[in-house]
Each structure stands twice: as structure tokens, then as C-alpha cells.
Amino acid sequence: MNYKSPYIKIYLRITALLLIVGIFFSNAVLQISTGLFLPFIIYLVIKKGKESELRSIEKLILLLLLSGILSLFFSPMPSLAYKNIIRHCILLTIIPILYMADNDDFISINVIGKLVSVFALITATYGIIRYLNGAERAFGFFAGYYTLSAILAFSLPITFASIFYSKNYWKYLAGISTFIQAAALWLTFTRSALLGIVIGSLVIIIFLLFGGNISKQVRNKIILMSTLSLTLIIILLFTTTDARINPIKIFSNTDISSGRNEVYNDAYNTMVTDLKFGWQNILFGHGLNSRVILFPSSHYTSWESEYIESLMTQGLIGLLLVILIYYQFFKNLINLLLRSSNSIYRIFSLGILVSGISFGIISFFSSQLLGQNSSAYFVVLYSLIILIERKIKDKSSQISSKN
């Protein structure tokens, strides 16, 4: 593939734009972008496979896809199970996206930061309007408030980091977007997303207190803003009348799991049965969409946890692959934090870290890598890591050439 061809560049750039648009506004657009990427995914897998250039993360995601396909043979209803294969296909877009991050100078931290800031501002504003119009909890262009909370837990730290990277009116826009996103996130009243942002912010404050290799003025600004935000969140949590998220009132609920105990009990009973009657389902799972197939009368359509979902649908193989993907992500992110010496790159790295921590926290209460929409967040986060690594390498090369 000749990436210098303007037609291929334009095609891939438009397709990448559609992926980001799909994250914030439409699953249909997200699936269209995945379909448009598919020929390039196949080409790059073959090409990079022959040249032994596939990244570890790409290999793991390909194996996760194969594990999902293999699980179909152990599903009680393969005709229904195969419909969820699109979720793994969305993860595969990481292959062409990372190729673009390596080869296209137009694809930059600045461009992605601006797109995320603007699109997140629109969907957050829409969520607030829906709440003010009488909705019990804020939700955006998707039907569920949980989806909006997951989107904002992904986009909010990136937008905040963009404030320090943008100039002129873009800086003010990023600031406004950060405030609106934070308000919309609170109005979703979603525990896992709020917990992810809180833990991520605490990690950043601790990191910066011990240096963080950022100018003192910028470091103090981030610490001050993060501390004020955490203080506000804590005050809101302890004063809200919502017993689900108020730390004082939460244990007054008869079921603090918000009904998830039903799902956890079903998973436990299914595993006990599997242990009695054979190892196949333990190893390979019950096939994609297994929650709906095994418990069609339940109002829960997933296993409400990334790890239970992967275990029940794709067995121990799927669970291991999911854990390895998370390990690879945080390993590369920590290496990036250790390597990035420029303040701008370090700030963006910290933003990715908060988004990544939030992504990981939410994964205990919902499907993230295996989710239809949220898998695309992972693709964007990983591409940002690669973009920053490319900038660091370019800067090192320039310094070496001057010497």
C-alpha cells in the first residue's frame, strides 16, 4: 500500500474521522468506519505478519478475535452469538489507526485533542439539556446514561490536557468543554465513571507532588485544578440524596450492586455446572452474546463486567487475552511517562493515564474492550500513546543530527 497516494490518505483520514464521530454520536457510524477500514486491516495484517512487524497489542487483539470466533462453536445458539463479532472487529481498527499514527504527520495530538474537545462538548451539552428537560439522569445521543458516563470518563482528561496544548480561542474552548463535560458526567450519577476520574486524579496529584518533570507553574496549576475538582466531587457525593453514590447512605441500600448480584449469581451457578459436566466451556466459553442466550428472560444483556464477560463468553482463553491487553496498554503507558521529558508530552501522557485508569475502573462494572462503543475509546487512547512516542523519537533524532 502506497500511503503517499493522496487518495489513500484522504480515504483513511475520513474513515478515522468517522470512527471518532461514531464514538460520540452513533454506533452505526462507528460500524461503517470499521467496515471501511476492513480491507486495510486485512492488507496490513498480511503485510506486517510476513515482515514480523505486528505489534504485541495487535497480536493480542487478533488472538482475541480468533478466540471469539472459536467460542461460536461452543455456543448453544451460534446463529445469535455471531452477531456480536462486530465488537471485536471494532478493536481491529487499531491496526490501520496505528499505521496512520506512524506514517501520517497530519494525524497529531493537537488534531485528536481538538476533535475530542468539540465532539465531547456537543454530546455533554445535549446530555445536560436532556436532564434539564426531565430525564432522571443525563444521557447523550445514545439511549443509556451509562454510555455517556463512559464517553466522558474517556474524553474529559484528554480535553483537560488539551488546555495546556492549545492556543488562542482553542484554549478557551477546551476549558469550556472541560467544565461542561464535568457537569454532564456528574449528572449521569454513575459510580464507576466518577470513581475512575477520582482515582485517576489522585494518582496524578501524587505523581506531580513528587516532581513529574513538568515546570513548577504548570504543575501547580494542574494540582490546584485537580484538588478543587476532587474537593467539589467529594462535597457533592456526601451531600447528594442519591443513596447509590452517597458514601454515607450507600450501605442503607438492600442491594448496593444495583441489581448486579443477579448477574454474578448466574455466572457462579453456570461455572459450577460447567465444572461438573466438562472442561470445554471453562476453556472456550459459551460463545458471544452468552448472557442473552443463557438467560433470555433477564433484563441484563451482558455480564456487567469485562472479566466475567470474557470468561463466560470466551472462557479462560478470552479472560487471559483481555488481561494481557490491559497489561500491554498500561505497560506502554508507564514506559511513555518515564520517557517523555517535554512538558507538553508529559501533560498529554498524564491525561491518557487518567483516561486509561477510568477505562480500567469501569471495566470491572461493564464491558469495555468487549463493548461495542467503548472498544473504540481504547483504540484512540493507544493511538495517542504511539503519537507521543513518535514525537519523542523525532525530537531525539533532531537532537542527534545536530550533535
C-alpha positions as CSV (number, residue, x, y, z in Angstrom):
1,M,0.0,0.0,0.0
2,N,1.4,3.4,-1.1
3,Y,0.5,5.7,1.7
4,K,1.9,8.6,-0.3
5,S,-1.1,8.3,-2.6
6,P,-3.4,11.3,-1.8
7,Y,-6.4,9.1,-2.5
8,I,-5.4,6.5,0.2
9,K,-4.5,9.3,2.6
10,I,-7.9,11.1,2.2
11,Y,-9.8,7.8,2.4
12,L,-8.1,6.7,5.6
13,R,-8.3,10.2,7.2
14,I,-12.1,10.4,6.5
15,T,-12.5,6.8,7.9
16,A,-10.6,7.7,11.0
17,L,-12.7,10.8,11.4
18,L,-15.9,8.7,11.1
19,L,-14.6,6.4,13.9
20,I,-14.2,9.4,16.3
21,V,-17.6,10.8,15.2
22,G,-19.1,7.4,15.9
23,I,-17.7,7.3,19.4
24,F,-19.7,10.4,20.4
25,F,-22.8,10.2,18.2
26,S,-23.7,6.9,16.6
27,N,-22.9,3.2,16.7
28,A,-24.0,2.9,13.1
29,V,-21.3,5.4,12.0
30,L,-18.7,3.5,14.1
31,Q,-19.6,0.3,12.4
32,I,-19.5,2.0,9.0
33,S,-15.9,3.2,9.7
34,T,-15.0,-0.3,10.8
35,G,-16.3,-1.7,7.5
36,L,-14.4,0.9,5.5
37,F,-11.2,0.1,7.4
38,L,-11.6,-3.7,6.8
39,P,-9.7,-4.0,3.5
40,F,-6.7,-2.2,5.0
41,I,-6.9,-4.3,8.2
42,I,-6.6,-7.4,6.1
43,Y,-3.8,-6.0,4.0
44,L,-1.8,-4.7,6.9
45,V,-2.2,-7.9,8.9
46,I,-0.8,-9.9,5.9
47,K,2.0,-7.5,5.2
48,K,3.1,-6.9,8.7
49,G,2.7,-10.6,9.5
50,K,5.1,-11.6,6.7
51,E,7.6,-9.0,7.8
52,S,7.2,-9.8,11.5
53,E,6.2,-6.2,12.3
54,L,3.0,-6.7,14.1
55,R,3.0,-5.0,17.5
56,S,2.3,-7.1,20.6
57,I,-1.0,-5.3,21.1
58,E,-2.1,-6.1,17.5
59,K,-1.3,-9.7,18.0
60,L,-3.3,-9.9,21.2
61,I,-6.3,-8.2,19.6
62,L,-6.1,-10.6,16.7
63,L,-6.0,-13.5,19.1
64,L,-9.0,-12.1,21.0
65,L,-10.9,-12.1,17.7
66,L,-9.9,-15.7,17.0
67,S,-11.0,-16.6,20.5
68,G,-14.3,-15.0,19.9
69,I,-14.8,-16.9,16.6
70,L,-13.7,-20.2,18.3
71,S,-16.3,-19.6,21.1
72,L,-19.1,-19.7,18.5
73,F,-18.6,-23.5,18.2
74,F,-19.4,-23.9,21.8
75,S,-22.5,-21.6,21.8
76,P,-26.0,-23.1,22.3
77,M,-27.2,-20.7,19.6
78,P,-24.4,-19.8,17.1
79,S,-26.8,-18.0,14.9
80,L,-27.4,-15.5,17.6
81,A,-23.9,-15.5,19.0
82,Y,-22.1,-14.5,15.8
83,K,-23.9,-11.1,15.7
84,N,-21.6,-9.8,18.5
85,I,-18.4,-10.4,16.4
86,I,-18.6,-6.8,15.3
87,R,-17.3,-5.8,18.8
88,H,-14.0,-7.5,18.1
89,C,-13.9,-6.0,14.6
90,I,-14.0,-2.5,16.1
91,L,-11.0,-3.3,18.2
92,L,-9.2,-4.3,14.9
93,T,-9.3,-0.7,13.7
94,I,-6.3,-0.2,16.0
95,I,-4.2,-1.8,13.2
96,P,-4.8,0.9,10.5
97,I,-5.0,3.7,13.1
98,L,-1.6,2.8,14.5
99,Y,-0.3,2.6,10.9
100,M,-1.6,6.2,10.3
101,A,0.0,7.3,13.6
102,D,3.3,6.1,12.4
103,N,3.1,7.5,8.9
104,D,0.8,10.4,8.7
105,D,2.1,13.7,10.0
106,F,-1.4,15.3,9.8
107,I,-2.6,12.8,12.5
108,S,-1.4,14.6,15.6
109,I,-2.1,15.0,19.3
110,N,-3.4,18.5,18.5
111,V,-5.9,17.3,15.9
112,I,-7.2,14.5,18.0
113,G,-7.4,16.7,21.1
114,K,-9.5,19.3,19.2
115,L,-11.8,16.8,17.8
116,V,-12.4,15.1,21.2
117,S,-12.9,18.5,22.8
118,V,-15.5,19.7,20.3
119,F,-17.4,16.4,20.0
120,A,-17.4,15.8,23.7
121,L,-18.7,19.4,24.3
122,I,-21.6,18.7,21.9
123,T,-22.7,15.4,23.5
124,A,-22.2,16.6,27.1
125,T,-24.3,19.7,26.3
126,Y,-27.0,17.5,24.8
127,G,-26.9,15.3,27.9
128,I,-27.4,18.3,30.2
129,I,-30.3,19.6,28.1
130,R,-32.0,16.2,28.3
131,Y,-31.5,16.2,32.1
132,L,-33.0,19.7,32.4
133,N,-35.9,18.6,30.3
134,G,-36.9,16.0,32.9
135,A,-34.7,12.9,32.3
136,E,-33.8,11.2,35.6
137,R,-30.1,11.1,34.6
138,A,-28.2,12.8,31.8
139,F,-27.7,10.8,28.6
140,G,-26.4,11.9,25.2
141,F,-27.0,10.7,21.7
142,F,-27.1,7.1,22.9
143,A,-30.0,5.7,24.8
144,G,-28.2,4.9,28.0
145,Y,-26.7,7.3,30.7
146,Y,-24.0,4.7,31.3
147,T,-22.7,5.2,27.7
148,L,-22.5,8.9,28.2
149,S,-20.6,8.5,31.5
150,A,-18.1,6.1,29.9
151,I,-17.6,8.5,27.0
152,L,-16.9,11.5,29.3
153,A,-14.6,9.5,31.6
154,F,-12.6,8.9,28.4
155,S,-12.8,12.4,26.9
156,L,-12.6,14.6,29.9
157,P,-9.0,14.0,30.8
158,I,-7.9,14.4,27.2
159,T,-9.8,17.7,26.9
160,F,-8.3,18.9,30.1
161,A,-4.8,18.1,28.8
162,S,-5.6,20.0,25.6
163,I,-6.0,23.2,27.6
164,F,-2.2,23.2,28.1
165,Y,-1.5,22.3,24.5
166,S,-3.9,24.7,22.7
167,K,-3.5,28.3,21.8
168,N,-5.9,31.3,21.3
169,Y,-9.6,30.5,21.2
170,W,-9.0,26.7,21.2
171,K,-7.6,27.0,24.7
172,Y,-10.8,28.7,25.9
173,L,-13.0,26.2,24.0
174,A,-11.1,23.3,25.7
175,G,-11.7,25.0,29.1
176,I,-15.4,25.4,28.5
177,S,-15.6,21.8,27.1
178,T,-13.9,20.5,30.3
179,F,-16.4,22.3,32.6
180,I,-19.4,21.2,30.6
181,Q,-18.2,17.6,30.4
182,A,-17.6,17.5,34.2
183,A,-21.1,18.8,34.8
184,A,-22.6,16.2,32.5
185,L,-20.6,13.4,34.0
186,W,-21.9,14.3,37.4
187,L,-25.5,14.4,36.1
188,T,-25.2,10.8,34.9
189,F,-24.8,9.8,38.6
190,T,-22.7,6.8,37.5
191,R,-20.5,5.4,40.3
192,S,-17.8,3.6,38.2
193,A,-17.1,6.6,35.9
194,L,-16.9,9.0,38.9
195,L,-14.7,6.6,40.8
196,G,-12.4,6.3,37.7
197,I,-11.9,10.0,37.5
198,V,-11.4,10.4,41.2
199,I,-8.7,7.6,41.4
200,G,-7.1,8.9,38.2
201,S,-6.9,12.4,39.6
202,L,-5.5,11.2,42.9
203,V,-2.7,9.3,41.0
204,I,-1.9,12.5,39.0
205,I,-1.7,14.7,42.2
206,I,0.6,12.2,43.9
207,F,2.7,11.9,40.8
208,L,3.1,15.7,40.4
209,L,3.8,16.2,44.1
210,F,6.9,14.1,43.6
211,G,8.1,16.1,40.6
212,G,6.6,14.7,37.4
213,N,9.2,16.5,35.2
214,I,6.8,19.4,34.5
215,S,7.5,23.1,35.0
216,K,6.6,24.3,38.5
217,Q,4.0,26.8,37.3
218,V,2.1,24.2,35.1
219,R,2.4,21.5,37.9
220,N,0.9,23.9,40.5
221,K,-1.9,24.7,38.1
222,I,-2.8,21.1,37.5
223,I,-2.5,20.2,41.2
224,L,-4.8,23.2,42.1
225,M,-7.4,22.4,39.5
226,S,-7.4,18.7,40.3
227,T,-7.6,19.3,44.0
228,L,-10.5,21.7,43.6
229,S,-12.3,19.3,41.3
230,L,-11.8,16.4,43.8
231,T,-13.0,18.6,46.7
232,L,-16.1,19.5,44.7
233,I,-16.8,15.9,43.8
234,I,-16.4,14.8,47.5
235,I,-18.8,17.5,48.7
236,L,-21.4,16.5,46.0
237,L,-21.0,12.8,46.9
238,F,-21.6,13.4,50.6
239,T,-24.5,15.8,50.1
240,T,-26.4,14.1,47.3
241,T,-29.7,12.4,48.2
242,D,-28.9,9.6,45.8
243,A,-28.2,6.6,48.1
244,R,-26.4,4.8,45.3
245,I,-23.4,7.2,45.3
246,N,-23.5,8.8,48.7
247,P,-20.8,7.1,50.8
248,I,-22.8,7.6,54.0
249,K,-26.1,6.3,52.6
250,I,-24.9,3.6,50.2
251,F,-25.0,0.7,52.8
252,S,-28.6,1.6,53.6
253,N,-29.5,0.0,50.3
254,T,-30.6,-3.6,50.4
255,D,-28.6,-4.2,47.2
256,I,-25.6,-1.9,46.7
257,S,-24.8,-3.7,43.4
258,S,-27.9,-2.1,41.7
259,G,-29.2,-5.5,40.8
260,R,-25.9,-6.9,39.5
261,N,-26.0,-9.7,42.2
262,E,-28.4,-11.5,39.9
263,V,-25.8,-11.5,37.1
264,Y,-23.0,-12.5,39.5
265,N,-25.0,-15.4,40.9
266,D,-25.9,-16.6,37.4
267,A,-22.3,-16.6,36.4
268,Y,-21.3,-18.5,39.5
269,N,-24.0,-21.1,39.0
270,T,-23.1,-21.5,35.4
271,M,-19.4,-22.1,36.3
272,V,-20.3,-24.7,38.9
273,T,-22.4,-26.5,36.3
274,D,-19.5,-26.3,33.8
275,L,-17.1,-27.8,36.3
276,K,-19.4,-30.8,36.7
277,F,-20.0,-31.6,33.1
278,G,-16.9,-30.8,31.2
279,W,-13.9,-28.5,30.5
280,Q,-14.8,-27.2,27.1
281,N,-16.9,-24.3,28.3
282,I,-14.4,-23.4,31.0
283,L,-11.7,-23.1,28.4
284,F,-13.6,-21.7,25.4
285,G,-16.7,-20.2,27.0
286,H,-20.3,-20.3,26.0
287,G,-20.0,-18.1,22.9
288,L,-20.5,-14.4,22.2
289,N,-23.8,-12.9,23.5
290,S,-23.9,-15.7,26.0
291,R,-25.8,-13.7,28.7
292,V,-28.8,-13.2,26.3
293,I,-28.6,-16.8,25.1
294,L,-28.3,-18.5,28.5
295,F,-30.7,-16.2,30.4
296,P,-33.1,-14.8,27.8
297,S,-35.7,-13.6,30.4
298,S,-33.2,-11.4,32.3
299,H,-33.2,-7.7,31.6
300,Y,-29.4,-7.7,31.8
301,T,-28.0,-8.3,28.3
302,S,-24.4,-8.5,29.4
303,W,-22.4,-10.0,32.3
304,E,-21.8,-6.4,33.7
305,S,-18.1,-6.9,34.0
306,E,-15.3,-7.1,31.4
307,Y,-13.7,-10.1,33.2
308,I,-16.9,-12.1,33.8
309,E,-18.0,-11.3,30.2
310,S,-14.7,-12.6,28.7
311,L,-14.7,-15.7,31.0
312,M,-18.3,-16.6,30.3
313,T,-18.2,-15.9,26.5
314,Q,-14.7,-16.9,25.6
315,G,-13.6,-18.9,28.6
316,L,-10.2,-18.8,30.3
317,I,-8.5,-18.1,27.0
318,G,-10.6,-15.0,26.4
319,L,-10.1,-13.8,30.0
320,L,-6.3,-14.3,29.8
321,L,-6.2,-12.3,26.5
322,V,-8.2,-9.4,28.0
323,I,-5.9,-9.2,31.0
324,L,-2.8,-9.3,28.7
325,I,-4.2,-6.4,26.6
326,Y,-4.7,-4.3,29.7
327,Y,-1.2,-5.2,30.8
328,Q,0.3,-4.2,27.5
329,F,-1.6,-0.9,27.5
330,F,-0.5,0.2,31.0
331,K,3.0,-1.1,30.4
332,N,3.4,1.0,27.3
333,L,1.8,4.0,29.1
334,I,4.1,3.8,32.1
335,N,7.1,3.5,29.8
336,L,5.9,6.6,28.0
337,L,5.6,8.5,31.2
338,L,9.2,7.5,32.1
339,R,10.4,8.6,28.7
340,S,8.5,11.8,27.9
341,S,10.7,14.7,29.1
342,N,8.9,17.5,27.3
343,S,6.3,19.2,29.5
344,I,3.6,19.1,26.7
345,Y,4.1,15.5,26.0
346,R,4.1,14.7,29.7
347,I,0.8,16.5,30.3
348,F,-0.8,14.6,27.5
349,S,0.6,11.4,28.8
350,L,-0.9,12.2,32.2
351,G,-4.3,12.8,30.5
352,I,-4.1,9.5,28.8
353,L,-3.2,7.9,32.2
354,V,-6.4,9.3,33.8
355,S,-8.5,8.1,30.8
356,G,-6.8,4.7,31.0
357,I,-7.4,4.4,34.7
358,S,-11.1,5.4,34.3
359,F,-11.4,2.9,31.4
360,G,-9.9,0.2,33.7
361,I,-12.1,1.0,36.7
362,I,-15.3,0.9,34.5
363,S,-14.2,-2.4,33.1
364,F,-15.0,-4.1,36.5
365,F,-18.6,-3.0,36.1
366,S,-19.2,-3.1,32.4
367,S,-17.7,-4.4,29.2
368,Q,-15.0,-2.0,27.8
369,L,-12.7,-3.9,25.4
370,L,-15.6,-6.2,24.6
371,G,-18.1,-3.3,24.4
372,Q,-19.4,-2.1,21.1
373,N,-18.7,1.6,21.6
374,S,-16.1,1.6,24.3
375,S,-13.7,-0.6,22.4
376,A,-13.1,2.4,20.1
377,Y,-12.0,4.6,23.1
378,F,-9.2,2.1,23.7
379,V,-8.2,2.5,20.0
380,V,-7.9,6.2,20.4
381,L,-6.1,6.1,23.7
382,Y,-3.5,3.7,22.3
383,S,-3.0,5.7,19.2
384,L,-2.3,8.8,21.4
385,I,0.5,6.8,23.1
386,I,2.0,5.9,19.7
387,L,1.7,9.6,18.5
388,I,3.6,10.8,21.6
389,E,6.2,8.1,21.2
390,R,6.7,9.2,17.6
391,K,7.1,12.9,18.7
392,I,9.7,11.8,21.2
393,K,11.6,9.8,18.7
394,D,11.5,12.7,16.1
395,K,12.9,15.1,18.7
396,S,15.6,12.7,19.7
397,S,16.6,12.3,16.1
398,Q,16.7,16.0,15.6
399,I,19.0,16.4,18.6
400,S,21.3,13.6,17.4
401,S,21.6,15.1,13.9
402,K,22.5,18.5,15.4
403,N,25.2,16.9,17.5
